[in-house]
Amino acid sequence: MRRILYIAIFSLIFLLIGLFLQFYLIEALPIALLGGCLGWAVAEFRRETNKA
């Protein structure tokens, strides 16, 4: 559940940044995808570091 939350939050943040920089929605969506990938990476990193 936390992983989905990280992905959604990072995607939304990157989408809002893209729209704030006045990109069109079609240009901001790949930026949001990168944010989702970053959110997934952060969630995986936190999951792996909590195992130790």
Secondary structure, DSSP 8 states (H G I E B T S, - for coil): -HHHHHHHHHHHHHHHHHHHTT--HHHHHHHHHHHHHHHHHHHHHHHHHHH-
